[in-house]
Amino acid sequence: MEELQGYLEEYRSRQQQFLYPLLFQEYIYVFAYDHGLNS
């Protein structure tokens, strides 16, 4: 059971490491695009 818990923790942290840069990239793209339209 502990082995499974460790695996889940590792999976979760890997998922976050992958997700956050992706979301950040999306946010920057939207922000830059919006800024380009307004100026």
PDBQT receptor file of N, H, CA, C and O in Angstrom, charges set to zero:
ATOM      1  N   MET A   1       0.833  -1.209   0.000  1.00  0.00    +0.000 N 
ATOM      2  CA  MET A   1       0.000   0.000   0.000  1.00  0.00    +0.000 C 
ATOM      3  C   MET A   1       0.872   1.266   0.000  1.00  0.00    +0.000 C 
ATOM      4  O   MET A   1       0.577   2.235  -0.699  1.00  0.00    +0.000 OA
ATOM      5  N   GLU A   2       1.940   1.238   0.789  1.00  0.00    +0.000 N 
ATOM      6  H   GLU A   2       2.179   0.450   1.357  1.00  0.00    +0.000 HD
ATOM      7  CA  GLU A   2       2.831   2.404   0.846  1.00  0.00    +0.000 C 
ATOM      8  C   GLU A   2       3.505   2.635  -0.502  1.00  0.00    +0.000 C 
ATOM      9  O   GLU A   2       3.777   3.769  -0.897  1.00  0.00    +0.000 OA
ATOM     10  N   GLU A   3       3.765   1.533  -1.193  1.00  0.00    +0.000 N 
ATOM     11  H   GLU A   3       3.544   0.612  -0.872  1.00  0.00    +0.000 HD
ATOM     12  CA  GLU A   3       4.405   1.623  -2.502  1.00  0.00    +0.000 C 
ATOM     13  C   GLU A   3       3.496   2.383  -3.469  1.00  0.00    +0.000 C 
ATOM     14  O   GLU A   3       3.949   3.219  -4.251  1.00  0.00    +0.000 OA
ATOM     15  N   LEU A   4       2.217   2.072  -3.393  1.00  0.00    +0.000 N 
ATOM     16  H   LEU A   4       1.849   1.393  -2.757  1.00  0.00    +0.000 HD
ATOM     17  CA  LEU A   4       1.232   2.732  -4.248  1.00  0.00    +0.000 C 
ATOM     18  C   LEU A   4       1.147   4.219  -3.909  1.00  0.00    +0.000 C 
ATOM     19  O   LEU A   4       1.049   5.063  -4.799  1.00  0.00    +0.000 OA
ATOM     20  N   GLN A   5       1.186   4.527  -2.616  1.00  0.00    +0.000 N 
ATOM     21  H   GLN A   5       1.266   3.841  -1.893  1.00  0.00    +0.000 HD
ATOM     22  CA  GLN A   5       1.117   5.921  -2.165  1.00  0.00    +0.000 C 
ATOM     23  C   GLN A   5       2.301   6.718  -2.722  1.00  0.00    +0.000 C 
ATOM     24  O   GLN A   5       2.144   7.845  -3.191  1.00  0.00    +0.000 OA
ATOM     25  N   GLY A   6       3.473   6.113  -2.659  1.00  0.00    +0.000 N 
ATOM     26  H   GLY A   6       3.600   5.197  -2.278  1.00  0.00    +0.000 HD
ATOM     27  CA  GLY A   6       4.673   6.768  -3.177  1.00  0.00    +0.000 C 
ATOM     28  C   GLY A   6       4.568   7.006  -4.673  1.00  0.00    +0.000 C 
ATOM     29  O   GLY A   6       4.979   8.049  -5.182  1.00  0.00    +0.000 OA
ATOM     30  N   TYR A   7       4.015   6.026  -5.365  1.00  0.00    +0.000 N 
ATOM     31  H   TYR A   7       3.681   5.179  -4.952  1.00  0.00    +0.000 HD
ATOM     32  CA  TYR A   7       3.847   6.142  -6.814  1.00  0.00    +0.000 C 
ATOM     33  C   TYR A   7       2.881   7.272  -7.157  1.00  0.00    +0.000 C 
ATOM     34  O   TYR A   7       3.109   8.037  -8.095  1.00  0.00    +0.000 OA
ATOM     35  N   LEU A   8       1.800   7.365  -6.383  1.00  0.00    +0.000 N 
ATOM     36  H   LEU A   8       1.616   6.744  -5.621  1.00  0.00    +0.000 HD
ATOM     37  CA  LEU A   8       0.809   8.416  -6.617  1.00  0.00    +0.000 C 
ATOM     38  C   LEU A   8       1.411   9.796  -6.389  1.00  0.00    +0.000 C 
ATOM     39  O   LEU A   8       1.157  10.727  -7.153  1.00  0.00    +0.000 OA
ATOM     40  N   GLU A   9       2.206   9.921  -5.337  1.00  0.00    +0.000 N 
ATOM     41  H   GLU A   9       2.412   9.165  -4.716  1.00  0.00    +0.000 HD
ATOM     42  CA  GLU A   9       2.850  11.203  -5.033  1.00  0.00    +0.000 C 
ATOM     43  C   GLU A   9       3.762  11.620  -6.185  1.00  0.00    +0.000 C 
ATOM     44  O   GLU A   9       3.759  12.773  -6.618  1.00  0.00    +0.000 OA
ATOM     45  N   GLU A  10       4.539  10.658  -6.666  1.00  0.00    +0.000 N 
ATOM     46  H   GLU A  10       4.542   9.722  -6.314  1.00  0.00    +0.000 HD
ATOM     47  CA  GLU A  10       5.477  10.931  -7.752  1.00  0.00    +0.000 C 
ATOM     48  C   GLU A  10       4.716  11.329  -9.010  1.00  0.00    +0.000 C 
ATOM     49  O   GLU A  10       5.107  12.253  -9.724  1.00  0.00    +0.000 OA
ATOM     50  N   TYR A  11       3.628  10.621  -9.267  1.00  0.00    +0.000 N 
ATOM     51  H   TYR A  11       3.310   9.870  -8.688  1.00  0.00    +0.000 HD
ATOM     52  CA  TYR A  11       2.809  10.894 -10.448  1.00  0.00    +0.000 C 
ATOM     53  C   TYR A  11       2.213  12.291 -10.377  1.00  0.00    +0.000 C 
ATOM     54  O   TYR A  11       2.182  13.023 -11.366  1.00  0.00    +0.000 OA
ATOM     55  N   ARG A  12       1.743  12.645  -9.192  1.00  0.00    +0.000 N 
ATOM     56  H   ARG A  12       1.768  12.051  -8.388  1.00  0.00    +0.000 HD
ATOM     57  CA  ARG A  12       1.113  13.948  -8.995  1.00  0.00    +0.000 C 
ATOM     58  C   ARG A  12       2.121  15.073  -9.217  1.00  0.00    +0.000 C 
ATOM     59  O   ARG A  12       1.815  16.064  -9.881  1.00  0.00    +0.000 OA
ATOM     60  N   SER A  13       3.313  14.921  -8.666  1.00  0.00    +0.000 N 
ATOM     61  H   SER A  13       3.562  14.116  -8.127  1.00  0.00    +0.000 HD
ATOM     62  CA  SER A  13       4.318  15.973  -8.804  1.00  0.00    +0.000 C 
ATOM     63  C   SER A  13       4.780  16.088 -10.254  1.00  0.00    +0.000 C 
ATOM     64  O   SER A  13       5.043  17.187 -10.742  1.00  0.00    +0.000 OA
ATOM     65  N   ARG A  14       4.876  14.959 -10.933  1.00  0.00    +0.000 N 
ATOM     66  H   ARG A  14       4.662  14.066 -10.536  1.00  0.00    +0.000 HD
ATOM     67  CA  ARG A  14       5.263  14.998 -12.343  1.00  0.00    +0.000 C 
ATOM     68  C   ARG A  14       4.192  15.685 -13.165  1.00  0.00    +0.000 C 
ATOM     69  O   ARG A  14       4.493  16.435 -14.093  1.00  0.00    +0.000 OA
ATOM     70  N   GLN A  15       2.942  15.424 -12.820  1.00  0.00    +0.000 N 
ATOM     71  H   GLN A  15       2.697  14.814 -12.066  1.00  0.00    +0.000 HD
ATOM     72  CA  GLN A  15       1.825  16.018 -13.540  1.00  0.00    +0.000 C 
ATOM     73  C   GLN A  15       1.854  17.536 -13.370  1.00  0.00    +0.000 C 
ATOM     74  O   GLN A  15       1.617  18.277 -14.324  1.00  0.00    +0.000 OA
ATOM     75  N   GLN A  16       2.145  17.991 -12.156  1.00  0.00    +0.000 N 
ATOM     76  H   GLN A  16       2.337  17.389 -11.381  1.00  0.00    +0.000 HD
ATOM     77  CA  GLN A  16       2.205  19.424 -11.880  1.00  0.00    +0.000 C 
ATOM     78  C   GLN A  16       3.370  20.058 -12.627  1.00  0.00    +0.000 C 
ATOM     79  O   GLN A  16       3.236  21.146 -13.187  1.00  0.00    +0.000 OA
ATOM     80  N   GLN A  17       4.510  19.379 -12.636  1.00  0.00    +0.000 N 
ATOM     81  H   GLN A  17       4.619  18.495 -12.182  1.00  0.00    +0.000 HD
ATOM     82  CA  GLN A  17       5.681  19.907 -13.338  1.00  0.00    +0.000 C 
ATOM     83  C   GLN A  17       5.386  20.071 -14.818  1.00  0.00    +0.000 C 
ATOM     84  O   GLN A  17       5.911  20.972 -15.472  1.00  0.00    +0.000 OA
ATOM     85  N   PHE A  18       4.542  19.192 -15.337  1.00  0.00    +0.000 N 
ATOM     86  H   PHE A  18       4.116  18.461 -14.805  1.00  0.00    +0.000 HD
ATOM     87  CA  PHE A  18       4.188  19.256 -16.747  1.00  0.00    +0.000 C 
ATOM     88  C   PHE A  18       3.094  20.291 -17.001  1.00  0.00    +0.000 C 
ATOM     89  O   PHE A  18       3.122  21.011 -17.999  1.00  0.00    +0.000 OA
ATOM     90  N   LEU A  19       2.136  20.352 -16.089  1.00  0.00    +0.000 N 
ATOM     91  H   LEU A  19       2.112  19.767 -15.278  1.00  0.00    +0.000 HD
ATOM     92  CA  LEU A  19       0.970  21.208 -16.281  1.00  0.00    +0.000 C 
ATOM     93  C   LEU A  19       1.258  22.688 -16.105  1.00  0.00    +0.000 C 
ATOM     94  O   LEU A  19       0.813  23.509 -16.906  1.00  0.00    +0.000 OA
ATOM     95  N   TYR A  20       2.005  23.034 -15.055  1.00  0.00    +0.000 N 
ATOM     96  H   TYR A  20       2.366  22.366 -14.404  1.00  0.00    +0.000 HD
ATOM     97  CA  TYR A  20       2.208  24.451 -14.762  1.00  0.00    +0.000 C 
ATOM     98  C   TYR A  20       2.889  25.223 -15.891  1.00  0.00    +0.000 C 
ATOM     99  O   TYR A  20       2.417  26.302 -16.250  1.00  0.00    +0.000 OA
ATOM    100  N   PRO A  21       3.983  24.710 -16.464  1.00  0.00    +0.000 N 
ATOM    101  CA  PRO A  21       4.591  25.439 -17.582  1.00  0.00    +0.000 C 
ATOM    102  C   PRO A  21       3.624  25.583 -18.752  1.00  0.00    +0.000 C 
ATOM    103  O   PRO A  21       3.634  26.594 -19.456  1.00  0.00    +0.000 OA
ATOM    104  N   LEU A  22       2.789  24.563 -18.955  1.00  0.00    +0.000 N 
ATOM    105  H   LEU A  22       2.782  23.742 -18.384  1.00  0.00    +0.000 HD
ATOM    106  CA  LEU A  22       1.827  24.576 -20.050  1.00  0.00    +0.000 C 
ATOM    107  C   LEU A  22       0.802  25.689 -19.841  1.00  0.00    +0.000 C 
ATOM    108  O   LEU A  22       0.500  26.446 -20.763  1.00  0.00    +0.000 OA
ATOM    109  N   LEU A  23       0.268  25.782 -18.618  1.00  0.00    +0.000 N 
ATOM    110  H   LEU A  23       0.513  25.167 -17.869  1.00  0.00    +0.000 HD
ATOM    111  CA  LEU A  23      -0.719  26.811 -18.292  1.00  0.00    +0.000 C 
ATOM    112  C   LEU A  23      -0.087  28.194 -18.383  1.00  0.00    +0.000 C 
ATOM    113  O   LEU A  23      -0.689  29.142 -18.887  1.00  0.00    +0.000 OA
ATOM    114  N   PHE A  24       1.144  28.285 -17.881  1.00  0.00    +0.000 N 
ATOM    115  H   PHE A  24       1.634  27.516 -17.471  1.00  0.00    +0.000 HD
ATOM    116  CA  PHE A  24       1.863  29.552 -17.880  1.00  0.00    +0.000 C 
ATOM    117  C   PHE A  24       2.090  30.037 -19.308  1.00  0.00    +0.000 C 
ATOM    118  O   PHE A  24       1.937  31.221 -19.609  1.00  0.00    +0.000 OA
ATOM    119  N   GLN A  25       2.458  29.101 -20.178  1.00  0.00    +0.000 N 
ATOM    120  H   GLN A  25       2.582  28.139 -19.933  1.00  0.00    +0.000 HD
ATOM    121  CA  GLN A  25       2.699  29.403 -21.580  1.00  0.00    +0.000 C 
ATOM    122  C   GLN A  25       1.418  29.916 -22.228  1.00  0.00    +0.000 C 
ATOM    123  O   GLN A  25       1.435  30.892 -22.977  1.00  0.00    +0.000 OA
ATOM    124  N   GLU A  26       0.319  29.251 -21.931  1.00  0.00    +0.000 N 
ATOM    125  H   GLU A  26       0.306  28.457 -21.323  1.00  0.00    +0.000 HD
ATOM    126  CA  GLU A  26      -0.983  29.629 -22.471  1.00  0.00    +0.000 C 
ATOM    127  C   GLU A  26      -1.347  31.040 -22.019  1.00  0.00    +0.000 C 
ATOM    128  O   GLU A  26      -1.826  31.857 -22.806  1.00  0.00    +0.000 OA
ATOM    129  N   TYR A  27      -1.109  31.310 -20.733  1.00  0.00    +0.000 N 
ATOM    130  H   TYR A  27      -0.719  30.646 -20.094  1.00  0.00    +0.000 HD
ATOM    131  CA  TYR A  27      -1.432  32.608 -20.152  1.00  0.00    +0.000 C 
ATOM    132  C   TYR A  27      -0.614  33.716 -20.813  1.00  0.00    +0.000 C 
ATOM    133  O   TYR A  27      -1.146  34.776 -21.144  1.00  0.00    +0.000 OA
ATOM    134  N   ILE A  28       0.672  33.465 -21.001  1.00  0.00    +0.000 N 
ATOM    135  H   ILE A  28       1.104  32.604 -20.732  1.00  0.00    +0.000 HD
ATOM    136  CA  ILE A  28       1.554  34.451 -21.622  1.00  0.00    +0.000 C 
ATOM    137  C   ILE A  28       1.116  34.716 -23.057  1.00  0.00    +0.000 C 
ATOM    138  O   ILE A  28       1.113  35.859 -23.514  1.00  0.00    +0.000 OA
ATOM    139  N   TYR A  29       0.745  33.643 -23.767  1.00  0.00    +0.000 N 
ATOM    140  H   TYR A  29       0.748  32.714 -23.396  1.00  0.00    +0.000 HD
ATOM    141  CA  TYR A  29       0.311  33.780 -25.156  1.00  0.00    +0.000 C 
ATOM    142  C   TYR A  29      -0.949  34.639 -25.243  1.00  0.00    +0.000 C 
ATOM    143  O   TYR A  29      -1.036  35.547 -26.070  1.00  0.00    +0.000 OA
ATOM    144  N   VAL A  30      -1.912  34.346 -24.388  1.00  0.00    +0.000 N 
ATOM    145  H   VAL A  30      -1.841  33.609 -23.716  1.00  0.00    +0.000 HD
ATOM    146  CA  VAL A  30      -3.170  35.096 -24.378  1.00  0.00    +0.000 C 
ATOM    147  C   VAL A  30      -2.914  36.552 -24.011  1.00  0.00    +0.000 C 
ATOM    148  O   VAL A  30      -3.472  37.462 -24.623  1.00  0.00    +0.000 OA
ATOM    149  N   PHE A  31      -2.064  36.765 -23.007  1.00  0.00    +0.000 N 
ATOM    150  H   PHE A  31      -1.611  36.026 -22.510  1.00  0.00    +0.000 HD
ATOM    151  CA  PHE A  31      -1.753  38.117 -22.557  1.00  0.00    +0.000 C 
ATOM    152  C   PHE A  31      -1.076  38.923 -23.669  1.00  0.00    +0.000 C 
ATOM    153  O   PHE A  31      -1.428  40.078 -23.911  1.00  0.00    +0.000 OA
ATOM    154  N   ALA A  32      -0.104  38.303 -24.341  1.00  0.00    +0.000 N 
ATOM    155  H   ALA A  32       0.181  37.365 -24.145  1.00  0.00    +0.000 HD
ATOM    156  CA  ALA A  32       0.632  38.977 -25.410  1.00  0.00    +0.000 C 
ATOM    157  C   ALA A  32      -0.285  39.269 -26.593  1.00  0.00    +0.000 C 
ATOM    158  O   ALA A  32      -0.205  40.336 -27.200  1.00  0.00    +0.000 OA
ATOM    159  N   TYR A  33      -1.146  38.323 -26.913  1.00  0.00    +0.000 N 
ATOM    160  H   TYR A  33      -1.210  37.456 -26.420  1.00  0.00    +0.000 HD
ATOM    161  CA  TYR A  33      -2.075  38.475 -28.036  1.00  0.00    +0.000 C 
ATOM    162  C   TYR A  33      -3.061  39.607 -27.758  1.00  0.00    +0.000 C 
ATOM    163  O   TYR A  33      -3.336  40.443 -28.619  1.00  0.00    +0.000 OA
ATOM    164  N   ASP A  34      -3.583  39.611 -26.535  1.00  0.00    +0.000 N 
ATOM    165  H   ASP A  34      -3.360  38.932 -25.836  1.00  0.00    +0.000 HD
ATOM    166  CA  ASP A  34      -4.536  40.634 -26.114  1.00  0.00    +0.000 C 
ATOM    167  C   ASP A  34      -3.867  42.008 -26.146  1.00  0.00    +0.000 C 
ATOM    168  O   ASP A  34      -4.455  42.984 -26.612  1.00  0.00    +0.000 OA
ATOM    169  N   HIS A  35      -2.650  42.071 -25.652  1.00  0.00    +0.000 N 
ATOM    170  H   HIS A  35      -2.173  41.278 -25.273  1.00  0.00    +0.000 HD
ATOM    171  CA  HIS A  35      -1.898  43.320 -25.603  1.00  0.00    +0.000 C 
ATOM    172  C   HIS A  35      -1.630  43.834 -27.018  1.00  0.00    +0.000 C 
ATOM    173  O   HIS A  35      -1.690  45.037 -27.274  1.00  0.00    +0.000 OA
ATOM    174  N   GLY A  36      -1.335  42.911 -27.928  1.00  0.00    +0.000 N 
ATOM    175  H   GLY A  36      -1.287  41.934 -27.720  1.00  0.00    +0.000 HD
ATOM    176  CA  GLY A  36      -1.065  43.272 -29.316  1.00  0.00    +0.000 C 
ATOM    177  C   GLY A  36      -2.297  43.841 -29.999  1.00  0.00    +0.000 C 
ATOM    178  O   GLY A  36      -2.183  44.735 -30.837  1.00  0.00    +0.000 OA
ATOM    179  N   LEU A  37      -3.462  43.339 -29.652  1.00  0.00    +0.000 N 
ATOM    180  H   LEU A  37      -3.554  42.612 -28.971  1.00  0.00    +0.000 HD
ATOM    181  CA  LEU A  37      -4.701  43.808 -30.266  1.00  0.00    +0.000 C 
ATOM    182  C   LEU A  37      -5.079  45.190 -29.759  1.00  0.00    +0.000 C 
ATOM    183  O   LEU A  37      -5.597  46.016 -30.510  1.00  0.00    +0.000 OA
ATOM    184  N   ASN A  38      -4.819  45.436 -28.480  1.00  0.00    +0.000 N 
ATOM    185  H   ASN A  38      -4.399  44.765 -27.869  1.00  0.00    +0.000 HD
ATOM    186  CA  ASN A  38      -5.251  46.686 -27.853  1.00  0.00    +0.000 C 
ATOM    187  C   ASN A  38      -4.348  47.869 -28.171  1.00  0.00    +0.000 C 
ATOM    188  O   ASN A  38      -4.799  49.014 -28.136  1.00  0.00    +0.000 OA
ATOM    189  N   SER A  39      -3.085  47.611 -28.480  1.00  0.00    +0.000 N 
ATOM    190  H   SER A  39      -2.719  46.681 -28.509  1.00  0.00    +0.000 HD
ATOM    191  CA  SER A  39      -2.166  48.731 -28.691  1.00  0.00    +0.000 C 
ATOM    192  C   SER A  39      -2.242  49.274 -30.112  1.00  0.00    +0.000 C 
ATOM    193  O   SER A  39      -1.530  50.220 -30.450  1.00  0.00    +0.000 OA
TER     194      SER A  39
